[in-house]
Amino acid sequence: MPELLAGAEELDALVAVIDQTVLFVSPQQRVHHCSPGAAAWLQPERLAGQALSALFPADLCQLINTAQDRAQTEARPQTLELELRPERLPAWRALGLREVRRYQMRVVCAGDGWLLVLKDLSEAQHQTRGGASQTQRDPLTGAYNRRAFMPVLSQSLAQAQRYDWPCSVMMLDIDGFGRINERYGLDTGDRLLRALVDEMLAKKRGSDFFARYENDSFVMFMPETNLSQGLLAAARVRKLALGLHLDTPDGELGFTLSIGVSAMTGPEDTVESLMARVSDNLYVARQSGGDRSEGDS
């Protein structure tokens, strides 16, 4: 879009007449001004000078950074979906946000900066399954999904290799989840998944990226984390799970986790090789009886 315009004044004139919110972002990842569109609640003048890292949590910033890289490399806008919750985002609450709102964000390369174009989806919850499947969130738990995780992992691994930083991936399964569903019912299984995700999101570091990978499998990318540190983190996650109990008609339900951990080995490592190792380590933990962690040998 920007390359078709004569200059900044024309761009400002264009965004002023659309109903979408547009953030103009500098190369330093700061908002230098904002067109609020139809967001009557937003106080755009208070956005000026704010860093993206102050507006969004670390995991969402990672997604935005990945989308920016891809928008520049592929020379086309990238699309994300996000949920703004005032109780979790004090910066947005200070800007006027008073209720949960869902947005589609288009990340557009604009010269040496960026446009973040936000389309409000809050009034369009009836979108089709096909549209919903393209989002970055798991509808049951609210965690990011595999589609969101893989690009972040690819970019983060490349960055760690470039600067020789350690990083690790954790993959975890709920032991006997199929049996839990059979005995207690699918609703209880869903409650268990949500309870686990809520605890993980509350206790993880801000820089960690946590996602639902498939079924009852979850993954977490851990930057600045070597193998021994990753295994210590896995032990804490297993302890966290042991402290979670759900009330059911048959009494309290507890559960355990099997966890695999793998660390980047060097510049020759790939997303595929890293995920293959962490999956193998999880398999060993499960086959060894569960409630245990396994790492690279």
Summary of the structure (lengths in Angstrom):
residues: 297
radius of gyration: 21.0
end to end distance: 50.4
largest distance: 68.9
contacts: 898
relative contact order: 0.11
helix: 41%
strand: 26%
